[in-house]
Amino acid sequence: MKKNIIEEIKSNLKLLLKIPVISWALYDLANTSFAIIIITIVFPVYFTNIIANPKIYPPNFGDLMWGLSNGLSMLLALVCAPIFGAIADSSRGKSKFLTVLTLICIIFCSSLYFVGPGKIIPAMIIFILANFFYQTSMEFYNSFLPQLSTRDNTGIVSGFGFSLGYLGGFLILILTLPFIRGEFKEANLTNIRLTFLVTSAFFLIFSIPSFVFLRDLPFQNPEEIKTSYVVHAFRKLLGTLRNIKKHKNLFIFLISYFLFSNAFSVLALYISIYAKNTLNLSLSEIVVLFIFGQILTAFFSLFFGWVTDKIGVKTTINITLCIWIVIIVLVATLITIKTVFYMAYILAAIVTGSTLIASRSLMTFLTPVDREAEFFGFYAVGGKFSSILGPTAFGVISFLTRNQRIALLTTLFFLIGGLAILQLVKVPKERTKE
């Protein structure tokens, strides 16, 4: 028994040390900088408190416009994701799409430096474009997972990526903390904007290995393409939509994933705003808390990647969604002191990676061979559509009620609905080849 465990550890280490796997995981480390600084912590608070200054605009107007900005960018990504995926599969161009989309995202991310107080329209336009290219690039990053792993080790590979991703979150927060210590005083706003340039540089540097070493595999079942890749991709996409009944479990899972992803989208976009404006935490306190959370999540992502392979993806998702329901109830209704919020955040940090790892792994099991980018495009659609509905609903409810706690409670509907529908998904024994 002990020998088997040692052999398993050696086998997993050998897999994780392969250059393509390391390069793939480093991309997670790289792109997490954008997710942390631009989507979750610094830019959202800067947007709602400085760009959409409450002294100029109505109360909670920043919440509304932030939700709409994210919703518009996600709507664009929602439309384009399956098309891009189908084209990439048809042309074996996943690596090219990943490189180009990432570089464009980085350019727009750095452009946020030039957006000052009150410039709400330029800020929205730049963020919408930056987030659009970020979200579409993630589709191609995720679609490499099936070719880098097998059914027996998908969880550990996925967990490795998430672990490095949260390590990236830790590093970018450490790098930007000196710029943030001065908070939102007028004299420190330039330093706040410098964090956007630091994020862009970090994203670029650690993405380079994926640009160089990630390559598409040859077709296992090559098909003759007599038209342009674009036309062929559209036909292939329409064929997938017509034959969706053949992939019943995939379709059911995407509905479930769409529902519970709404909660994660709301938390990603509004948790820092909620902590600052409802709980009165300083930006430095939020950053320090997130630094601690990144360490926890990095460790537990790798651990839960291993656990997912042992107990199964569906069981893992079931357990973590139940924990998320408890977290939302704590954050939205019971928190009156910072200590309780810290405890809820720590619990969230522990289970965040496991939920995402198991979801991505289950999607891998349900995806037909040679259709990875296309079907992960539909997976991206679920996440992107949830990023339209959930955050927009939060923004509208917060603006109308002037109460972020009430807005946060709407996420319970999405979590409970997603958990219920997930029970209808049957995990296949092996991937299909059509």
Secondary structure, 3 states (H helix, E strand, C coil): CHHHHHHHHHHHHHHHCCHHHHHHHHHHHHHHHHHHHHHHCHHHHHHHHHHCCCCCCCCCHHHHHHHHHHHHHHHHHHHHHHHHHHHHHHHCCHHHHHHHHHHHHHHHHHHHHHCCCCCHHHHHHHHHHHHHHHHHHHHHHHCCHHHHCCCCCHHHHHHHHHHHHHHHHHHHHHHHHHHHCCCCCHHHHHHHHHHHHHHHHHHHHHHHHHHHHCCCCCCCCCCCCCCCHHHHHHHHHHHHHHCHHHHHHHHHHHHHHHHHHHHHHHHHHHHHHHHHHCCCCCHHHHHHHHHHHHHHHHHHHHHHHHHHHHHCHHHHHHHHHHHHHHHHHHHHHHCCCHHHHHHHHHHHHHHHHHHHHHHHHHHHHHCCCCCHHHHHHHHHHHHHHHHHHHHHHHHHHHHHHCCHHHHHHCHHHHHHHHHHHHCCCCCCCCCCCC
